[in-house]
Amino acid sequence: MVISTPEVVQRAADRDLGIDIFWPDSDAKRTAVILLHGGGWSFGHRSEMHRYARLLRDRGFVAIAAEYRLTGEAPWPVQILDVKDVIRWVAGNADWLRIDPAKIALQGFSSGGHLALLAAATAGGVAFGAPAPVAAVVSLFAPPDLTQAVFPVRPPPLISLFGPEGNEDLARAASPLYHIAPGFPPAFLLSGMEDKLLPYQQTLRLFETLAAVGTPVELHLYQGHTHEFAAMPSITEPVQAEIALFLDRTVANPDFYREENLRLNKFAGSGAPPGS
């Protein structure tokens, strides 16, 4: 079942943000996944997320293809504020959506992944607006650090996001890497090892930073693949299957996997499974 609702998150004096909701046949998981498209913050549309949303829906998740205003419409930090508005709307409509408001995850691609990571890192409301609950985050080939020194491409992302006034202070404030702290939700990181736009070493650095603060985090590096490779027909379904399993283990049904591991894995002993 798909419902397209173009007026769900209303902002005074601005256009409404549209979402497309993909409902599963069963309410068992009671978990929502908000999907955020890429496009360098300057182009893209929520419809690009439909293929991924359908695969999540087929695995029992309420999948929501969302949008945020692009840089041609409004300057930073509107983009992250829009994403957090969508999260709060989903939480506020949990009964209607048939989800648990504590089970809202984000999945973002490239610039959408940057926004997903930043929303998770600032979910408590210390920066970029009021609190917005995030139970887990999935980041695919997303830049964790927007500062100019780490990027081989020109113009660097800080110019793409902030325009000619972009500077290192703005870039650092908008970089998820510099907001990482204990309590960051479970994270799934994916990158192609031949990605020239986002060198996989940046994703590795993010992984190490998250692990250092105790975040349950997984790193998935695909040898031989470049930026946005998950859009390839041969790759989309297996990648989404990995993501669905991660979300099931960390958000939807963590107790089941923990208890199964303790019951059946002779190496588990009396401790919790890795990443629990």
C-alpha angles and dihedrals in degrees: 000000000000127000121188111203114176097183109050104115111044122194122190113253091001136085121273120256117241128217135184115215122208111195122198123224091248132048092207098113096042088196127134125206117197111205121207122196127223130227106134091282087284106080142014137089136233090245087074087070096058096093091054093042092054092054092050091047090052088056094053104267128126098238119200122192104205138184139211130195113273126231091258089061102041137356128250132310091036090085095062092039089055092051091051090048089056091050091051091047091053091048091047092051096043094124093052091045090047094233138122108254088220089060104067116132132182129221117187136176122215106312088009087054089053089054091047092052092046092048090052092046092051098034091121092066099246089126136016102023138309124341117288118186118237120181097183140349132218115198122189117192092329127157111245093182121043097182114124098237095069099050124085094190126087130251091034120225092259089067092046091053103034103025124222091330090064115129139169094263092056091044094052093048090052095045115103091210092070093051096054112126139150110295096044106148124249110293137204114198124192130181140159115240092220094050108134094183094052113022108217089233087076091057089047090052090051090049091053092047092051093046090051092060093047100259116156095240136169127200121207115185118182113207115224096013131117138204118320092005091147088077091070110108093233092052106037098077099046091045092050090047089056090048093048091052091049092050092046091051097045106030117010103039111002094145092057093055093042093051093043090052093050091047101045110020109086089199095056096079111174096321130094120265119266111282096017 
